Amino acid sequence: MNSNSQSANTDTYSQRLADIVGTAIALLTLTLPVFVIAHYSSTNVPNNQQPLIQNLQGSKD
């Protein structure tokens, strides 16, 4: 009887450990790319955006 209960306890522990490791891997997979992109993205990018409205008014003669 004891061997069956120990086996069930080991299986439960293994399942619990697998759940924790899987959750940690999932969280790392979802959050690590965001932090890497934020870290390596440059904040000193020049803004060379053209104005949306251009002055198209011709010269008055």
URNORCOR-V273315 format. One record per backbone hydrogen bond with DSSP energy under -0.5 kcal/mol. NH is the residue of the N-H (numbers start at 1). CO is the residue of the C=O. If there is no record, write none. Layout:
NH:CO, NH:CO
//
This chain:
5:1, 6:2, 7:3, 8:4, 9:5, 10:6, 11:7, 12:8, 13:9, 14:10, 15:11, 16:12, 17:13, 18:14, 19:15, 20:16, 21:17, 22:18, 23:19, 24:20, 25:21, 26:22, 27:23, 28:24, 29:25, 30:26, 31:27, 32:28, 33:29, 35:31, 36:32, 37:33, 38:34, 39:35, 40:36, 41:37, 46:44, 48:46, 54:52, 56:54, 61:59
//
